[in-house]
């Protein structure tokens, strides 16, 4: 079959599966299997077993369940709420107050969870009640949580970065290091926007927002352990003391010590942490394995090579292709969650973009930014639904409108790293 016929075949299968309500992971795996069968019959079916085995035993992917477990221990051990309270005292005199705490808290906690939705829900479960009690408007609060949560896949560790590295054979350490400066800068831009909005419209925040010191809270005691955890994991990878997988294991140990220090490392907390880790890891690995079957089908059938030649033959400038990719991810963000977007598109766009002169690590960070955009832009951004699940009395439209300005900030930031790629590449290049 020609690649043109394969486009029609793959499109029919994918659209048919999604229209029929088939789970996205199953849809990807089935599409790959149909393509393989159409070209070579059942001769290559036995190769599927090898794909499942290789992905299940991939040393790089072992970091995923360990990073998830690290975040779960911090959450179930009650450390996240103490961290938020301690951080609130640091930001109480900054314009926006607790709204700034949401952004900063998400930025730091994202380096523990590695997940956008988990970050938004963890900080949101603590923040929503506190901010309403003090008089903050939901139109300000909800946007800081959805946007701040999106930092969870940009600031390392990041599950999509690890999956991207396994698909493209880019360095995991380079990718994780490349996300640090963009993550910090994007969080800073979010904070600047919150400060400007709170200054221009004082009705969004209480006239006086002083965080009480009742209960013996101490900002250093409550915040420093998490900072040490995040700094220790990142510094260990930066200095080459251990790999990303070893860093995730070290993070689990440190998280357990911190939870024990706070008295939250109970058997119930450990049990729930392991249960949630198994569920989340199983879902991610299932999607990853099915995506690898699709990728195998794309390679074996010549579909990927045909698409790559077609795109290269259009002689588009890198900037035009950058804009097209932005449009594709905005549309895909309305249809599927972030990891699925990456797994579907990377096999098709990676080769053409490298041929155009884009750096593979830079491309990974750009795709993470586009996924962040998909997580918070209406109508299907997962972070919107995640925040509504912890605040059901808030309408989805309120959450969506409060998130919209941050979509603009993310798009503007994507243009910035296009113009100044060293924002992404300087740290991993310096590290090497």
Rosetta blueprint (number, residue, H / E / L):
1 X L
2 X L
3 X H
4 X H
5 X H
6 X H
7 X H
8 X H
9 X H
10 X H
11 X H
12 X H
13 X H
14 X H
15 X H
16 X H
17 X H
18 X H
19 X H
20 X L
21 X L
22 X L
23 X L
24 X H
25 X H
26 X H
27 X H
28 X H
29 X H
30 X H
31 X H
32 X H
33 X H
34 X H
35 X H
36 X H
37 X H
38 X H
39 X H
40 X H
41 X L
42 X L
43 X L
44 X L
45 X L
46 X L
47 X H
48 X H
49 X H
50 X H
51 X H
52 X H
53 X H
54 X H
55 X H
56 X H
57 X L
58 X L
59 X L
60 X L
61 X L
62 X H
63 X H
64 X H
65 X H
66 X H
67 X H
68 X H
69 X H
70 X H
71 X H
72 X H
73 X H
74 X H
75 X H
76 X H
77 X L
78 X L
79 X H
80 X H
81 X H
82 X H
83 X H
84 X H
85 X H
86 X H
87 X H
88 X H
89 X H
90 X H
91 X L
92 X L
93 X L
94 X L
95 X L
96 X L
97 X L
98 X H
99 X H
100 X H
101 X H
102 X H
103 X H
104 X H
105 X H
106 X H
107 X H
108 X H
109 X H
110 X H
111 X H
112 X H
113 X H
114 X L
115 X L
116 X H
117 X H
118 X H
119 X H
120 X H
121 X H
122 X H
123 X H
124 X H
125 X H
126 X H
127 X H
128 X H
129 X H
130 X H
131 X H
132 X H
133 X H
134 X H
135 X L
136 X L
137 X L
138 X H
139 X H
140 X H
141 X H
142 X H
143 X H
144 X H
145 X H
146 X H
147 X H
148 X H
149 X H
150 X H
151 X H
152 X H
153 X H
154 X L
155 X L
156 X L
157 X L
158 X L
159 X H
160 X H
161 X H
162 X H
163 X H
164 X H
165 X H
166 X H
167 X H
168 X H
169 X L
170 X L
171 X L
172 X H
173 X H
174 X H
175 X H
176 X H
177 X H
178 X H
179 X H
180 X H
181 X H
182 X H
183 X H
184 X H
185 X H
186 X H
187 X H
188 X H
189 X H
190 X H
191 X H
192 X H
193 X H
194 X H
195 X H
196 X H
197 X H
198 X H
199 X H
200 X H
201 X L
202 X H
203 X H
204 X H
205 X L
206 X L
207 X L
208 X L
209 X L
210 X L
211 X L
212 X L
213 X L
214 X L
215 X L
216 X L
217 X L
218 X L
219 X H
220 X H
221 X H
222 X H
223 X H
224 X H
225 X H
226 X H
227 X H
228 X H
229 X H
230 X H
231 X H
232 X H
233 X H
234 X H
235 X H
236 X H
237 X H
238 X H
239 X H
240 X L
241 X L
242 X L
243 X L
244 X H
245 X H
246 X H
247 X H
248 X H
249 X H
250 X H
251 X H
252 X H
253 X H
254 X H
255 X H
256 X H
257 X H
258 X H
259 X H
260 X H
261 X H
262 X L
263 X L
264 X L
265 X L
266 X L
267 X H
268 X H
269 X H
270 X H
271 X H
272 X H
273 X H
274 X H
275 X H
276 X H
277 X H
278 X H
279 X H
280 X H
281 X H
282 X H
283 X H
284 X H
285 X H
286 X H
287 X H
288 X H
289 X H
290 X H
291 X H
292 X H
293 X H
294 X H
295 X H
296 X H
297 X H
298 X H
299 X H
300 X H
301 X L
302 X L
303 X H
304 X H
305 X H
306 X H
307 X H
308 X H
309 X H
310 X H
311 X H
312 X H
313 X H
314 X L
315 X L
316 X L
317 X L
318 X H
319 X H
320 X H
321 X H
322 X H
323 X H
324 X H
325 X H
326 X H
327 X H
328 X H
329 X H
330 X H
331 X H
332 X H
333 X L
334 X L
335 X L
336 X L
337 X L
338 X H
339 X H
340 X H
341 X H
342 X H
343 X H
344 X H
345 X H
346 X H
347 X H
348 X H
349 X H
350 X H
351 X H
352 X H
353 X H
354 X H
355 X H
356 X L
357 X L
358 X L
359 X L
360 X H
361 X H
362 X H
363 X H
364 X H
365 X H
366 X H
367 X H
368 X H
369 X H
370 X H
371 X H
372 X H
373 X H
374 X H
375 X H
376 X H
377 X L
378 X L
379 X L
380 X L
381 X L
382 X H
383 X H
384 X H
385 X H
386 X H
387 X H
388 X H
389 X H
390 X H
391 X L
392 X L
393 X L
394 X L
395 X L
396 X H
397 X H
398 X H
399 X H
400 X H
401 X H
402 X H
403 X H
404 X H
405 X H
406 X H
407 X H
408 X H
409 X H
410 X H
411 X H
412 X H
413 X H
414 X H
415 X H
416 X H
417 X H
418 X H
419 X H
420 X L
421 X L
422 X H
423 X H
424 X H
425 X H
426 X H
427 X H
428 X H
429 X H
430 X H
431 X H
432 X L
